[in-house]
């Protein structure tokens, strides 16, 4: 494809080289961009409510949800770990959190009696729960199992 150039204009070798360089950079960025497997996995921990919980979870293929209380010390300690996990698994796993005091319906549906409680979901269905505060490595291993299909039926991950 040829483009018309203004009358009397000729492109210099430097201009042509710059256009090629920019095009190559754009192609390399596109090739290096991570493939998004889970559109809702935005690399953040998303706040859920009774009104949004099932709408969101039903659209995810893989999700981890932290049931927490604002007054809970271990819940506050888990927050930065969950943020780090969400960043690591961006584009692959959805991470959410739900305040048990402000969302009693969802809390009751899962029978949450202690926090923190992380519930793992596969294809919109709960497949496991992790009570208490765990290390980054423990949560990361569970996410890997969840994604690989080794964790696909309901179980307690204690």
WOTAUR-V239711 format. One record per helix or strand of 2 or more residues. SS is the DSSP state (A for helix, B for strand). FROM is the first residue (numbers start at 0). LEN is the number of residues. Records with the same first field share a line. If there is no record, write none. Layout:
BEGIN
SS = FROM-LEN  FROM-LEN
END
This chain:
BEGIN
A = 12-20  52-5  72-16  103-6  135-13
B = 44-4  61-7  93-6  116-6  124-7  154-2
END
